[in-house]
Amino acid sequence: MRRAFSKALCSAAEKDPNVIFLTGDLGFQVFDEFVSCFPERYINVGIAEAQMVAMAAGLAKEGFRPIVYSIASFMTARPFEQIRICVSYPDFPVLIVGAGGGYAYSSSGVTHHAGDDLAIMSLLPGMTVIAPCDPTEIEMLFPQMLKLKGPAYMRIGKFGEPEVPAVEPPVLGKARLLKQGDKVAIVTTGDLANVALEAVNDLHKDGICPLFYHFHTVKPLDIVTLEQIVSKAHTLIVIEESSPVGGLASSIANWIAYGYYKPRLIRLGPPDKFLYSNPARETISKRYGYNKQGIIDSCKQAWQKV
């Protein structure tokens, strides 16, 4: 995904001379093309995320289109006050990019875990929050995000994420249909869509065909599509690598609580706790049941209750 982000960044800079990229001492070699083509619009502030956000706010105030980048845990929690006061409060069009969201850096320990990044950013009024599933979504959603008049946060993965085939192209703010189905609906966000797709393909072999949507946009929540989904499915299985508080599942649960539709909601994802030591990402997903087999088992159980 980071290669796709770099490509989209260069494309945006070619079209808009106001695009400026700021990094917190990260992304070496990944952004070599941008540095070579637009050296005057590349700023490495060092390990100083709070100052980087404040600088981006000042640039936005002067009419520039700043994009700030760091590891997700450092890009959201560490400079939260600056994001809240300097960017979100004045509604400046700063694009915040967190690499390795969720538990992509799980083996680096709690300091690098970012299961709370989507929740933290979703708390802020006016903040658009997205978590693409593959390089194509990054390349297609990135220019759409740059058209926003206010701030946005984008969680991206690391390297090697495969393309996820879909029925329709990604549109900011609209959930994306990946596979037709009925009775049970699988809903994902972030790069877990690929794992879920593998599970769905295996389920089809057993005659179980769940409806499958990807919510790359976590905030604002696509309520229109949710209504369409629950009109076809009695159970929603939300798969996320995020905190159960403030993530996609909790947003959908809130919508269900105040809405007309009352589908059964199942969440597959990490728990509301710190994950100590240095577990591998695959170990975490298996332990808490949101790996491929966990998705298959949960869907089969839900299907039997039709």
N, C-alpha and C positions, 0 to 999 in steps of 0.2 A: 504493500500500500504506500510506503514512503516514496518509492520510485514514481508511482502514479501521482502522488502529491507534488513531488518536485517537477514533474512534467507539466502538471496543471498550473503550478506557480509560474513557471517560465512563460507559458502561453498567456496567462493573465497579464504578466508584466510587459509582454510585447504589445498587448492591446491597450494597456492603461499605464501611462507614465507616472501615475500617482501611487501605484502599488509599491510598497516597501516591505521588505522581509526582515524581521528581527528574530534572532535565535539566542537561547541561553547557553551558549558554548556547546551546542550539539549539532549533529547533522553533517559532520565532516565527510567528504566524498559524495554524500547524497545530494548536496546542493552545489556541486562544483560548476555545473552548467550555469546556474543562476548567478553565481559569483563571477564567473567569466564574462557573462553577457551584460550583467547589471551591477557592477561592483559598487557604484555610488548608491545603490538602493539595497545593499546588504549590510546589516548592522549586527555584529556579534557583541552583545553586551556583557558576555561572561556569565558566571554563575550568579546572576542578580535578577531573578524573575520579577520581583516587585518593581524594581526600577525599570525593567523592560516594559511592563504593562503601563506604568506611568508615562514613559516615553512615547509609547504607542498612542496613548490618549492625547498627548500633546500634538502628535503628528496628525491624528484624525481631526482635531480641532482646527488645524491649519489646512484641511482639505485633502490630506493624503489618505490612502487606503492601506493601513498597516495590517500585517499578518504576523502574529507572534507564535513562536514554536518552542516546545520543550517536551520532555517526558511528561506524560499525563499527570502523574502525582505531583510533579514540581510545577506544572503549568496551571493547576487549579487550586490546590490547597495552600501552597506557599504564598502566592500573591493574591489570595482571595479578597482581602480588603481593598487592594488597588483595583481589582476587577470590579468590585461592587461600587466603589465610590468614584473612581476615575473614568470607568468605561460604561458600566451599566446605568448608573444614576443619570449621567448626561446623555445617555443613549447614543454613544459614539459608535460608528461602524468599524469596530475592531474585530478581526477574525482571530480567534484563539484556537490553536491547534495543539492537541495533546497526543503524543505518540505513545503507542504501547498501552492503551487504556485497559481497564479491567485488570487481568492478571497475566498480561503478556510478558511482564518482567517478574513473574512470580519467584523465580529462583534467586532474585536479587534481594529478597526480603521485604519486610513490611514498608520500609521507606519508599520502595518502588511500586507497591501495590496501589492500584487506582480503581478499586471497585466502587468508590464513591464519587468519581469524577462527574458522571451524568447527573447524579443527585445534587451535587454542589452547584453545578452550572444551571440546573433547572430551577433552583431556588430564586434565581435573579430575575426580576421583572424585565420583560422585553428581550430576554436572551433566547435565541434559537439554538437548539441543541440537536446535533445529528451524530450518528455512528454508522458510517457506511460499512457494507459487508465485503466489498471487493474493490480492486483498482478501477473498474469501470464506473462504479458509483462515485468514487472520489473525483474522477476526471469530469463527470457530467454534473455533479452537484456543486463542485467548487465554484464555477462561474456563476451559478445561481445564487450562492451564498454571498458573492461579492456584490450582488445587486441589492442586497438588503440595506435598509437605511439605518438599522441598529446593530448591536453586537451579536456575535454568534460563536458557538463552540463546536469544534469538530474533533471527535475521537477517531484516530486512525490506528491501524495495527503496525506491524513491523515489516517483515519481508516475506515473500513467498505465498501470500494468500491467493488461492485459486479464484478464477472467475466463477460467478454464480449465475447460471442461466435463468432468465426471467421471461415472463409473458409480456411485460411492458417495461419501458424505459423509466429510470428514476426521475421523479419530479419532487423538488423540495416541498415538504409539508404534506406529501401524499404517500401513504403506504403502497408498497410495490407487490403486485401479485407474482408469486414464483411458481405455484402449481394450483390448478383447479382441484376441487374436492368438496366434501360435505361432511356433515355430522360432527366432526372434530376439526378445530382450526389450530394450526401451529403458527405462532407469532414470534418473530425473532427481531433482534436488533444487534448491530455490530457484526463482527466476523464469525459469530456462531451460526450464521445462516448456512454456511457450507457444511458444517457438522449436521445440522438439522436436515439439509437436503439429502445427505447420504442416508440418514435414517428414514426419510420419507421414501426414497427409492427402494429401500429394503422392505418397507411396509407395503408398498404396492405389490410386491411379489406374493404377499399373503392376503391380497384382496382388501387391504385397508388403505383408503385413499383420503387422507386429511386435506383440508384446504390449507394453503400455506402462503402467508404474507410476511413480508419483511418491512419493519418500521424503522427505516434509516433515520427518519425524523422523530426524535423522542419528544421534543417540544417545539412547536405546538402539536398536541396529539391530534391525529387524523380521526376525528369522531365520525365523519361521514362514512369512511371505509369500515370503521368498527361496527357501525349499524348494519352495514351490508354483510359483514362477516357473521355476526350473531343471528342474522336472519336465516343463515344456512347451517350454522353449527351450534350445538347445545353446550359445547365445552371449548374453552379457550386454554391452550397450553402455551404459556409465555416462557421463552427461553432467553435468558440474559446473563451476561457476566458482569453483573452490577449488584450493588447493595439492594436488598429487598425493600429498603426504605428510600423512596425518591427515584427509583428506576422506572422502567417501562411498565412492569407489572403493577406497581403501586399506583401509577397514573391511570391504568386501565381499571384497577379496582375502585379507584375514586369515581371514575366515570360510571361504573356499574352501580355504585352505591347511590348516586344521585339521579340515575337515569331510569328509563322505562324497561330496558332489557335487563334480564337477570340470568345470564349464562353462568355455568360453573366455571370457575377460574382455577387453573393449576399453574404454579410457578416452578420452573426448574432453573436453579442458579445457586450461587454461593450464599452462605448464611450471613446473618448480621453479627459478625464476630471478626476479630483479627485472626489472620492465618499465620501463625508463628512458624519459625524456622524458614527453610528455603525449599518448599515443595515445588515440583515441576507443575506446569500448567495442566498437563494431562492428568496428573495425580489429583489435582483439585477438582477437575470436572468429573472424574470418575468417583471420587469420594462423596461428592454431593449430588450425584445423579443427573448431571446435565451434559454428559458425554453422549455419544451416538447410542449406546445401549440403553442408557437411562431414558433417552427420548423415545426409543422404540417401546420400551416397557410401559412408560407412562401413556403413550398413545394407544397401545393395545388395551390397557385397562380401561381407558376412557371409552374406547370404541365398543367394548363389551357392555357398557351401560346404556347403549342406544335403546 
